[in-house]
Amino acid sequence: SKDCKPRMKRQPTLAEEQAREAREAFDLFDLEKRGRIGYHELKVALRALGFDVRKADALRLVASHGAQGAVAEDEFLEIVAEYTSKRDPE
């Protein structure tokens, strides 16, 4: 075949309603209103959105997506999109 280009892996995205719910969860657990949540808040926020997340998962997510031991809202939305795509494959 002449189309041998590798396919770009599509970044998962959230529907508008899912993104709104994820932002609300982030805001709810960003207790200090500093725009970042640590691994514990991340774990609880993801569980509140219906995902089965353990402490080790949350620590790994913070290490891979965050900085200084916390994740910002945009990073949280990326994590939620990844979890949603795993749970609801297209």
Buried (B, 14 or more C-beta within 10 A) or exposed (E): EEEEEEEEEEEBEBEEEBBEBBBEBBBEBBEEEEEBBBBEBBBBBBBEBEBEBEEEBBBEBBEEBBEEEBBBBEBBBBBBBBBBBEEEEE
